Amino acid sequence: GRGGGRTGGRLGLPFTWLGMATVSGIRLGKGHSRQWIQRHVKDRYVQRAQEDIYRSRAAYKLKQLDTEFSFLKPRSTVIDLGCFAGGWSQVAVARTGSSGGRSAAMVIGVDLVQMEPLDNHHFVLGDIRDPTTLRKVCDILGARRANVVLSDMAPKMTGIRHDDHMASVDLCRSAAGFAGSVLQEGGWFVTKIFAGAFADKFRTELGTRFAKVRIAKPKASRPESRELYYVCSQFLGDTPPPVSVPSE
């Protein structure tokens, strides 16, 4: 998922939140090298996240994607899959107008990890592959359908490029399945994927469910990262598979 912890206390001082080491208010995962931590702290997006009170540097990726493609519209309903620690949800709340308390806008976040609450935000604790999680989201939606489903999820990294890529594709496929259950026709699905041999095949799969599938790499994405984003628009709706009719 997205890295990032809640900024709190006196910004700029390391502190621990939920047992996770943080530097400058941004969560650090276990096992990071001193070199990684030094680069992370000097990262301009990490510094900006601290100044702007975003829970993660990843917030800027979503802002840049939305500035380019304009999918976070006022009064829309957004579902943020893998929402911990909340950077993408913060941007979604602000850009849809949910932060203004308008009942028409709604942002729902889903994650395996309990997240510190955000104002004007619904949180569901659960695995997107578990039908119970989908039911909980649908209960919150009520009669609504989502306008946008976001997924910045990443699998647990092994360091083996092919395995990490395959795990990423599997996770994206699960996110796309979830999106298909909650999106309205014409809706958007934005998902992170790690580049690799099966990325194009998955893009073709998405093309059977969305009229447009575009590739993006926002400036806030580190140049050395293999992450890309598929920005899918004009959801075609959940159509049943064709029934084969035996020839006479």
C-alpha positions in Angstrom: 0.0 0.0 0.0 0.9 3.6 0.2 3.6 4.6 2.6 2.9 7.5 5.0 2.0 8.1 8.5 0.0 10.8 10.1 1.8 14.1 10.7 1.6 15.0 14.3 3.3 16.6 17.2 6.2 18.8 16.3 6.7 18.3 12.6 10.2 17.3 11.6 10.9 15.1 14.7 11.0 11.3 14.4 8.2 9.6 16.3 6.4 6.3 16.4 2.8 5.8 15.5 1.2 2.4 15.8 4.6 0.9 16.3 6.0 2.1 13.0 9.1 4.3 12.8 8.5 7.6 11.1 10.8 10.4 10.0 9.4 13.9 9.5 5.9 12.6 10.1 6.1 10.1 7.2 5.9 6.4 7.9 8.9 4.3 7.1 8.5 0.6 6.5 10.6 -2.0 8.2 14.0 -3.0 6.8 14.8 0.3 5.0 18.4 1.0 4.8 20.0 4.2 6.2 20.7 5.3 2.6 17.0 4.8 1.7 15.9 6.8 4.8 18.3 9.7 4.0 17.0 9.8 0.4 13.4 9.7 1.7 13.8 12.5 4.1 15.5 14.7 1.4 12.7 13.9 -1.1 11.0 17.1 -2.1 7.6 15.4 -2.1 8.1 14.0 1.4 9.0 17.6 2.5 5.9 19.0 0.7 3.7 16.3 2.3 4.9 17.4 5.7 4.2 21.1 4.9 0.8 20.4 3.4 -0.2 18.0 6.2 -0.7 15.1 3.8 -0.3 11.6 5.3 2.0 10.5 2.5 4.0 11.7 -0.5 1.7 9.6 -2.7 -1.0 12.3 -2.4 0.9 14.2 -5.0 0.7 11.3 -7.5 -3.1 11.4 -7.2 -3.2 15.2 -7.5 -1.1 15.0 -10.7 -3.1 12.2 -12.2 -6.4 14.1 -11.5 -5.0 17.4 -12.8 -4.2 15.5 -16.1 -7.4 13.4 -16.4 -10.0 15.2 -14.3 -11.8 12.3 -12.7 -12.3 13.7 -9.1 -15.3 15.8 -9.7 -17.4 17.7 -7.2 -20.2 15.8 -5.5 -18.9 12.4 -6.8 -18.6 9.1 -5.0 -15.1 7.7 -4.7 -13.7 4.4 -3.3 -10.1 4.3 -2.4 -8.8 0.7 -2.3 -5.6 0.2 -0.1 -6.2 3.6 1.4 -3.8 3.4 4.4 -2.3 5.8 5.5 -4.8 8.2 3.9 -2.9 10.4 1.4 -5.1 9.5 -1.6 -8.3 9.7 0.5 -7.3 13.2 1.7 -7.0 14.4 -1.9 -10.3 12.7 -2.9 -12.2 14.3 0.1 -10.8 17.7 -0.8 -11.4 17.5 -4.6 -14.9 16.0 -4.5 -16.2 18.6 -1.9 -16.8 15.9 0.7 -14.7 18.1 3.1 -17.3 20.8 2.8 -19.9 18.5 4.3 -22.0 18.3 1.1 -24.1 15.2 1.4 -23.8 14.6 -2.4 -20.1 13.7 -2.2 -18.8 10.5 -0.5 -15.3 9.0 -0.1 -14.9 5.4 1.2 -11.5 3.9 2.0 -10.7 0.2 2.3 -7.6 -1.3 3.8 -6.3 -4.4 5.6 -4.6 -2.0 8.1 -6.6 0.1 10.5 -6.3 3.7 9.6 -6.6 6.8 11.8 -10.0 8.4 11.0 -10.3 11.2 8.4 -13.0 13.8 8.5 -15.8 13.3 6.0 -14.5 9.9 5.1 -15.9 6.3 5.6 -13.3 3.6 6.4 -13.8 -0.2 5.9 -11.3 -2.6 7.5 -11.0 -5.6 5.3 -9.5 -7.5 2.3 -10.9 -6.4 -1.1 -10.9 -10.1 -2.1 -13.3 -11.0 0.8 -17.0 -10.8 -0.2 -17.7 -9.4 3.3 -15.6 -6.3 2.6 -17.6 -5.7 -0.6 -20.9 -6.0 1.3 -19.7 -3.5 3.9 -18.8 -1.0 1.1 -22.2 -1.6 -0.6 -24.0 -1.0 2.7 -22.3 2.4 3.0 -23.1 3.2 -0.7 -26.8 2.4 -0.3 -28.5 3.1 -3.6 -25.4 4.9 -4.9 -22.9 3.6 -7.4 -19.3 4.8 -7.4 -18.1 7.4 -9.9 -14.4 6.5 -9.3 -12.5 3.6 -7.9 -8.9 4.2 -7.0 -6.2 1.6 -6.2 -2.6 2.5 -5.2 -2.1 -0.9 -3.8 1.1 -2.8 -4.0 1.9 -6.4 -3.0 4.4 -7.4 -0.4 7.7 -7.0 -2.2 10.1 -9.9 -2.5 12.8 -8.2 -4.5 12.4 -10.7 -7.3 11.2 -8.6 -10.2 9.1 -11.2 -12.0 7.4 -12.4 -8.8 6.6 -8.8 -7.7 5.2 -8.0 -11.2 2.9 -11.1 -11.1 1.7 -10.3 -7.6 1.0 -6.7 -8.8 -1.1 -8.0 -11.7 -3.0 -10.3 -9.5 -3.8 -7.5 -7.1 -4.8 -5.2 -9.9 -7.1 -7.9 -11.2 -8.8 -8.1 -7.8 -9.1 -4.3 -7.7 -10.7 -4.3 -11.1 -13.2 -7.0 -10.1 -14.1 -5.0 -7.0 -14.5 -1.9 -9.2 -16.8 -3.8 -11.6 -19.1 -4.5 -8.6 -19.5 -0.9 -7.5 -18.9 1.4 -10.5 -21.7 3.1 -12.4 -21.6 3.0 -16.2 -19.3 5.7 -17.5 -17.2 5.5 -14.3 -13.4 5.6 -13.7 -10.9 3.1 -12.4 -7.3 4.2 -11.7 -4.9 1.5 -10.6 -1.1 1.2 -10.0 0.7 -1.7 -11.7 4.4 -2.7 -11.8 5.7 -2.8 -15.4 6.5 -6.3 -16.7 5.7 -9.0 -19.2 2.0 -9.3 -18.3 1.1 -5.6 -18.0 0.0 -5.3 -21.6 -2.2 -8.4 -21.3 -3.9 -6.9 -18.3 -4.4 -3.6 -20.1 -6.1 -5.5 -22.9 -8.4 -7.1 -20.3 -9.3 -3.7 -18.9 -10.0 -2.6 -22.5 -12.9 -5.0 -22.6 -14.6 -3.2 -19.7 -13.6 0.4 -20.3 -13.8 2.5 -23.4 -10.4 4.1 -22.7 -7.3 2.8 -20.9 -4.4 5.2 -20.7 -1.0 4.8 -19.2 0.4 7.5 -16.9 3.5 8.0 -14.7 3.1 11.1 -12.5 6.1 13.3 -11.8 5.9 12.4 -8.1 6.5 8.8 -9.0 10.2 8.1 -8.4 12.1 7.7 -11.7 13.6 4.4 -10.7 10.3 3.0 -9.7 8.7 0.4 -12.0 5.2 1.6 -11.1 2.8 2.9 -13.7 -0.9 3.8 -13.5 -3.7 2.6 -15.8 -6.3 5.4 -16.0 -9.5 3.7 -17.2 -12.5 5.7 -18.2 -16.1 5.1 -19.5 -16.9 1.9 -17.7 -19.0 -0.2 -20.0 -21.0 -1.9 -17.2 -21.0 -5.4 -16.0 -22.2 -7.4 -18.9 -22.7 -11.2 -18.5 -20.4 -13.4 -20.5 -21.8 -14.5 -23.9 -23.7 -17.8 -23.8 -22.5 -20.3 -26.3 -25.4 -21.6 -28.4 -24.9 -25.1 -29.9 -25.2 -25.1 -33.6 -28.0 -27.1 -35.1 
